[in-house]
Amino acid sequence: MIFITARFRVRPEVADAWPETTRPFTEATRSEPGCLWFDWSRSLDDPNEYVLVEAFRDGAAGAAHVQSDHFREAQSTLPPHLAETPRIVSIEVPQEDWSELGEMRIS
């Protein structure tokens, strides 16, 4: 799978509205056949930073995502809300889902 984590620093005056601002993009992405997950979290240390954790079945699914109409629309509608260019880590990993954290296994 393609595993991606991205950090979005948004302008302080729009930080509380970010979940609603991104809702159409989020819902459209989650409905893609190759999307495994697409989850936003707000930083505990910086209320103006959101972290996106997303995964796609494979490179073809990732390519379909960045070529989608909703991705192109997000490229024009989301940047005005940002304080800086988002930062990203993207890697291909040989698995299809989350693995258990064995060091904290609940038995």
CNS distance restraints for C-alpha pairs under 8 A (distance, minus, plus):
assign (resid   1 and name CA) (resid  55 and name CA) 6.63 0.50 0.50
assign (resid   1 and name CA) (resid  56 and name CA) 5.66 0.50 0.50
assign (resid   1 and name CA) (resid  57 and name CA) 4.69 0.50 0.50
assign (resid   1 and name CA) (resid  58 and name CA) 4.64 0.50 0.50
assign (resid   1 and name CA) (resid  59 and name CA) 7.37 0.50 0.50
assign (resid   1 and name CA) (resid  92 and name CA) 5.57 0.50 0.50
assign (resid   1 and name CA) (resid  93 and name CA) 5.46 0.50 0.50
assign (resid   1 and name CA) (resid  94 and name CA) 6.37 0.50 0.50
assign (resid   1 and name CA) (resid  95 and name CA) 6.15 0.50 0.50
assign (resid   1 and name CA) (resid  96 and name CA) 5.91 0.50 0.50
assign (resid   2 and name CA) (resid  55 and name CA) 5.45 0.50 0.50
assign (resid   2 and name CA) (resid  56 and name CA) 5.15 0.50 0.50
assign (resid   2 and name CA) (resid  57 and name CA) 6.50 0.50 0.50
assign (resid   2 and name CA) (resid  58 and name CA) 5.58 0.50 0.50
assign (resid   2 and name CA) (resid  59 and name CA) 6.41 0.50 0.50
assign (resid   2 and name CA) (resid  62 and name CA) 6.92 0.50 0.50
assign (resid   2 and name CA) (resid  90 and name CA) 6.91 0.50 0.50
assign (resid   2 and name CA) (resid  91 and name CA) 5.72 0.50 0.50
assign (resid   2 and name CA) (resid  92 and name CA) 4.41 0.50 0.50
assign (resid   2 and name CA) (resid  93 and name CA) 6.35 0.50 0.50
assign (resid   3 and name CA) (resid  53 and name CA) 7.71 0.50 0.50
assign (resid   3 and name CA) (resid  54 and name CA) 6.09 0.50 0.50
assign (resid   3 and name CA) (resid  55 and name CA) 4.51 0.50 0.50
assign (resid   3 and name CA) (resid  56 and name CA) 6.75 0.50 0.50
assign (resid   3 and name CA) (resid  90 and name CA) 5.74 0.50 0.50
assign (resid   3 and name CA) (resid  91 and name CA) 5.42 0.50 0.50
assign (resid   3 and name CA) (resid  92 and name CA) 6.06 0.50 0.50
assign (resid   3 and name CA) (resid  93 and name CA) 6.88 0.50 0.50
assign (resid   4 and name CA) (resid  52 and name CA) 7.86 0.50 0.50
assign (resid   4 and name CA) (resid  53 and name CA) 5.90 0.50 0.50
assign (resid   4 and name CA) (resid  54 and name CA) 5.19 0.50 0.50
assign (resid   4 and name CA) (resid  55 and name CA) 5.98 0.50 0.50
assign (resid   4 and name CA) (resid  88 and name CA) 7.00 0.50 0.50
assign (resid   4 and name CA) (resid  89 and name CA) 5.61 0.50 0.50
assign (resid   4 and name CA) (resid  90 and name CA) 4.36 0.50 0.50
assign (resid   4 and name CA) (resid  91 and name CA) 6.53 0.50 0.50
assign (resid   5 and name CA) (resid  51 and name CA) 6.95 0.50 0.50
assign (resid   5 and name CA) (resid  52 and name CA) 5.54 0.50 0.50
assign (resid   5 and name CA) (resid  53 and name CA) 4.59 0.50 0.50
assign (resid   5 and name CA) (resid  54 and name CA) 6.35 0.50 0.50
assign (resid   5 and name CA) (resid  88 and name CA) 5.70 0.50 0.50
assign (resid   5 and name CA) (resid  89 and name CA) 5.30 0.50 0.50
assign (resid   5 and name CA) (resid  90 and name CA) 6.59 0.50 0.50
assign (resid   6 and name CA) (resid  51 and name CA) 5.69 0.50 0.50
assign (resid   6 and name CA) (resid  52 and name CA) 5.12 0.50 0.50
assign (resid   6 and name CA) (resid  53 and name CA) 6.70 0.50 0.50
assign (resid   6 and name CA) (resid  86 and name CA) 6.56 0.50 0.50
assign (resid   6 and name CA) (resid  87 and name CA) 5.45 0.50 0.50
assign (resid   6 and name CA) (resid  88 and name CA) 4.16 0.50 0.50
assign (resid   6 and name CA) (resid  89 and name CA) 6.33 0.50 0.50
assign (resid   7 and name CA) (resid  49 and name CA) 6.75 0.50 0.50
assign (resid   7 and name CA) (resid  50 and name CA) 5.89 0.50 0.50
assign (resid   7 and name CA) (resid  51 and name CA) 4.60 0.50 0.50
assign (resid   7 and name CA) (resid  52 and name CA) 6.41 0.50 0.50
assign (resid   7 and name CA) (resid  86 and name CA) 5.48 0.50 0.50
assign (resid   7 and name CA) (resid  87 and name CA) 5.20 0.50 0.50
assign (resid   7 and name CA) (resid  88 and name CA) 6.41 0.50 0.50
assign (resid   8 and name CA) (resid  49 and name CA) 5.51 0.50 0.50
assign (resid   8 and name CA) (resid  50 and name CA) 5.15 0.50 0.50
assign (resid   8 and name CA) (resid  51 and name CA) 6.21 0.50 0.50
assign (resid   8 and name CA) (resid  52 and name CA) 7.76 0.50 0.50
assign (resid   8 and name CA) (resid  82 and name CA) 7.11 0.50 0.50
assign (resid   8 and name CA) (resid  84 and name CA) 7.69 0.50 0.50
assign (resid   8 and name CA) (resid  85 and name CA) 7.44 0.50 0.50
assign (resid   8 and name CA) (resid  86 and name CA) 4.77 0.50 0.50
assign (resid   8 and name CA) (resid  87 and name CA) 6.94 0.50 0.50
assign (resid   9 and name CA) (resid  48 and name CA) 5.60 0.50 0.50
assign (resid   9 and name CA) (resid  49 and name CA) 4.35 0.50 0.50
assign (resid   9 and name CA) (resid  50 and name CA) 6.47 0.50 0.50
assign (resid   9 and name CA) (resid  82 and name CA) 5.93 0.50 0.50
assign (resid   9 and name CA) (resid  83 and name CA) 5.55 0.50 0.50
assign (resid   9 and name CA) (resid  84 and name CA) 6.12 0.50 0.50
assign (resid   9 and name CA) (resid  85 and name CA) 7.78 0.50 0.50
assign (resid   9 and name CA) (resid  86 and name CA) 6.75 0.50 0.50
assign (resid  10 and name CA) (resid  14 and name CA) 6.86 0.50 0.50
assign (resid  10 and name CA) (resid  15 and name CA) 5.80 0.50 0.50
assign (resid  10 and name CA) (resid  18 and name CA) 7.82 0.50 0.50
assign (resid  10 and name CA) (resid  48 and name CA) 5.34 0.50 0.50
assign (resid  10 and name CA) (resid  49 and name CA) 6.12 0.50 0.50
assign (resid  10 and name CA) (resid  50 and name CA) 7.69 0.50 0.50
assign (resid  10 and name CA) (resid  81 and name CA) 5.75 0.50 0.50
assign (resid  10 and name CA) (resid  82 and name CA) 4.11 0.50 0.50
assign (resid  10 and name CA) (resid  83 and name CA) 4.90 0.50 0.50
assign (resid  10 and name CA) (resid  84 and name CA) 7.35 0.50 0.50
assign (resid  11 and name CA) (resid  15 and name CA) 6.13 0.50 0.50
assign (resid  11 and name CA) (resid  48 and name CA) 6.62 0.50 0.50
assign (resid  11 and name CA) (resid  81 and name CA) 5.85 0.50 0.50
assign (resid  11 and name CA) (resid  82 and name CA) 5.41 0.50 0.50
assign (resid  11 and name CA) (resid  83 and name CA) 4.85 0.50 0.50
assign (resid  12 and name CA) (resid  48 and name CA) 5.68 0.50 0.50
assign (resid  14 and name CA) (resid  18 and name CA) 6.33 0.50 0.50
assign (resid  14 and name CA) (resid  81 and name CA) 6.64 0.50 0.50
assign (resid  15 and name CA) (resid  47 and name CA) 7.15 0.50 0.50
assign (resid  15 and name CA) (resid  48 and name CA) 5.39 0.50 0.50
assign (resid  15 and name CA) (resid  49 and name CA) 7.80 0.50 0.50
assign (resid  17 and name CA) (resid  21 and name CA) 6.07 0.50 0.50
assign (resid  18 and name CA) (resid  22 and name CA) 6.05 0.50 0.50
assign (resid  19 and name CA) (resid  23 and name CA) 5.97 0.50 0.50
assign (resid  19 and name CA) (resid  40 and name CA) 7.99 0.50 0.50
assign (resid  21 and name CA) (resid  78 and name CA) 7.83 0.50 0.50
assign (resid  22 and name CA) (resid  26 and name CA) 5.95 0.50 0.50
assign (resid  22 and name CA) (resid  78 and name CA) 7.57 0.50 0.50
assign (resid  23 and name CA) (resid  27 and name CA) 5.96 0.50 0.50
assign (resid  24 and name CA) (resid  28 and name CA) 6.08 0.50 0.50
assign (resid  25 and name CA) (resid  29 and name CA) 6.04 0.50 0.50
assign (resid  25 and name CA) (resid  70 and name CA) 5.99 0.50 0.50
assign (resid  25 and name CA) (resid  71 and name CA) 7.11 0.50 0.50
assign (resid  25 and name CA) (resid  74 and name CA) 6.55 0.50 0.50
assign (resid  26 and name CA) (resid  30 and name CA) 6.09 0.50 0.50
assign (resid  26 and name CA) (resid  38 and name CA) 6.96 0.50 0.50
assign (resid  27 and name CA) (resid  31 and name CA) 6.32 0.50 0.50
assign (resid  28 and name CA) (resid  32 and name CA) 6.76 0.50 0.50
assign (resid  28 and name CA) (resid  70 and name CA) 6.70 0.50 0.50
assign (resid  29 and name CA) (resid  35 and name CA) 6.87 0.50 0.50
assign (resid  29 and name CA) (resid  38 and name CA) 7.23 0.50 0.50
assign (resid  29 and name CA) (resid  65 and name CA) 7.20 0.50 0.50
assign (resid  29 and name CA) (resid  70 and name CA) 7.60 0.50 0.50
assign (resid  30 and name CA) (resid  35 and name CA) 5.92 0.50 0.50
assign (resid  30 and name CA) (resid  36 and name CA) 7.69 0.50 0.50
assign (resid  30 and name CA) (resid  37 and name CA) 6.57 0.50 0.50
assign (resid  30 and name CA) (resid  38 and name CA) 6.13 0.50 0.50
assign (resid  31 and name CA) (resid  35 and name CA) 7.18 0.50 0.50
assign (resid  32 and name CA) (resid  65 and name CA) 7.52 0.50 0.50
assign (resid  33 and name CA) (resid  61 and name CA) 7.80 0.50 0.50
assign (resid  34 and name CA) (resid  56 and name CA) 5.41 0.50 0.50
assign (resid  34 and name CA) (resid  57 and name CA) 5.11 0.50 0.50
assign (resid  34 and name CA) (resid  58 and name CA) 7.43 0.50 0.50
assign (resid  34 and name CA) (resid  61 and name CA) 4.83 0.50 0.50
assign (resid  34 and name CA) (resid  62 and name CA) 7.52 0.50 0.50
assign (resid  35 and name CA) (resid  54 and name CA) 7.83 0.50 0.50
assign (resid  35 and name CA) (resid  55 and name CA) 6.14 0.50 0.50
assign (resid  35 and name CA) (resid  56 and name CA) 4.52 0.50 0.50
assign (resid  35 and name CA) (resid  57 and name CA) 6.30 0.50 0.50
assign (resid  35 and name CA) (resid  61 and name CA) 7.06 0.50 0.50
assign (resid  36 and name CA) (resid  54 and name CA) 7.37 0.50 0.50
assign (resid  36 and name CA) (resid  55 and name CA) 5.27 0.50 0.50
assign (resid  36 and name CA) (resid  56 and name CA) 5.26 0.50 0.50
assign (resid  36 and name CA) (resid  57 and name CA) 6.28 0.50 0.50
assign (resid  36 and name CA) (resid  97 and name CA) 7.89 0.50 0.50
assign (resid  37 and name CA) (resid  53 and name CA) 7.56 0.50 0.50
assign (resid  37 and name CA) (resid  54 and name CA) 5.23 0.50 0.50
assign (resid  37 and name CA) (resid  55 and name CA) 5.39 0.50 0.50
assign (resid  37 and name CA) (resid  56 and name CA) 7.27 0.50 0.50
assign (resid  38 and name CA) (resid  52 and name CA) 6.98 0.50 0.50
assign (resid  38 and name CA) (resid  53 and name CA) 5.87 0.50 0.50
assign (resid  38 and name CA) (resid  54 and name CA) 4.24 0.50 0.50
assign (resid  38 and name CA) (resid  55 and name CA) 6.65 0.50 0.50
assign (resid  39 and name CA) (resid  52 and name CA) 5.63 0.50 0.50
assign (resid  39 and name CA) (resid  53 and name CA) 5.25 0.50 0.50
assign (resid  39 and name CA) (resid  54 and name CA) 6.21 0.50 0.50
assign (resid  40 and name CA) (resid  50 and name CA) 6.59 0.50 0.50
assign (resid  40 and name CA) (resid  51 and name CA) 5.67 0.50 0.50
assign (resid  40 and name CA) (resid  52 and name CA) 4.54 0.50 0.50
assign (resid  40 and name CA) (resid  53 and name CA) 6.46 0.50 0.50
assign (resid  41 and name CA) (resid  50 and name CA) 5.58 0.50 0.50
assign (resid  41 and name CA) (resid  51 and name CA) 5.20 0.50 0.50
assign (resid  41 and name CA) (resid  52 and name CA) 6.48 0.50 0.50
assign (resid  42 and name CA) (resid  46 and name CA) 7.97 0.50 0.50
assign (resid  42 and name CA) (resid  47 and name CA) 6.66 0.50 0.50
assign (resid  42 and name CA) (resid  48 and name CA) 7.87 0.50 0.50
assign (resid  42 and name CA) (resid  49 and name CA) 6.13 0.50 0.50
assign (resid  42 and name CA) (resid  50 and name CA) 4.43 0.50 0.50
assign (resid  42 and name CA) (resid  51 and name CA) 6.19 0.50 0.50
assign (resid  43 and name CA) (resid  47 and name CA) 5.92 0.50 0.50
assign (resid  43 and name CA) (resid  48 and name CA) 7.60 0.50 0.50
assign (resid  43 and name CA) (resid  49 and name CA) 5.54 0.50 0.50
assign (resid  43 and name CA) (resid  50 and name CA) 5.75 0.50 0.50
assign (resid  43 and name CA) (resid  51 and name CA) 6.85 0.50 0.50
assign (resid  56 and name CA) (resid  61 and name CA) 5.75 0.50 0.50
assign (resid  56 and name CA) (resid  62 and name CA) 5.65 0.50 0.50
assign (resid  57 and name CA) (resid  61 and name CA) 5.95 0.50 0.50
assign (resid  57 and name CA) (resid  62 and name CA) 7.59 0.50 0.50
assign (resid  57 and name CA) (resid  96 and name CA) 7.03 0.50 0.50
assign (resid  58 and name CA) (resid  62 and name CA) 6.35 0.50 0.50
assign (resid  58 and name CA) (resid  92 and name CA) 7.85 0.50 0.50
assign (resid  59 and name CA) (resid  63 and name CA) 6.06 0.50 0.50
assign (resid  60 and name CA) (resid  64 and name CA) 6.12 0.50 0.50
assign (resid  61 and name CA) (resid  65 and name CA) 6.23 0.50 0.50
assign (resid  62 and name CA) (resid  66 and name CA) 6.53 0.50 0.50
assign (resid  63 and name CA) (resid  67 and name CA) 6.19 0.50 0.50
assign (resid  64 and name CA) (resid  68 and name CA) 6.04 0.50 0.50
assign (resid  65 and name CA) (resid  71 and name CA) 6.70 0.50 0.50
assign (resid  66 and name CA) (resid  71 and name CA) 5.66 0.50 0.50
assign (resid  66 and name CA) (resid  72 and name CA) 7.39 0.50 0.50
assign (resid  67 and name CA) (resid  71 and name CA) 6.74 0.50 0.50
assign (resid  67 and name CA) (resid  72 and name CA) 7.11 0.50 0.50
assign (resid  68 and name CA) (resid  72 and name CA) 6.44 0.50 0.50
assign (resid  69 and name CA) (resid  73 and name CA) 6.14 0.50 0.50
assign (resid  70 and name CA) (resid  74 and name CA) 6.09 0.50 0.50
assign (resid  71 and name CA) (resid  75 and name CA) 6.26 0.50 0.50
assign (resid  72 and name CA) (resid  76 and name CA) 6.89 0.50 0.50
assign (resid  73 and name CA) (resid  77 and name CA) 6.15 0.50 0.50
assign (resid  74 and name CA) (resid  78 and name CA) 5.36 0.50 0.50
assign (resid  74 and name CA) (resid  79 and name CA) 7.98 0.50 0.50
assign (resid  75 and name CA) (resid  79 and name CA) 6.72 0.50 0.50
assign (resid  76 and name CA) (resid  80 and name CA) 7.97 0.50 0.50
assign (resid  78 and name CA) (resid  82 and name CA) 6.98 0.50 0.50
assign (resid  79 and name CA) (resid  85 and name CA) 7.97 0.50 0.50
assign (resid 100 and name CA) (resid 105 and name CA) 7.42 0.50 0.50
assign (resid 101 and name CA) (resid 105 and name CA) 6.36 0.50 0.50
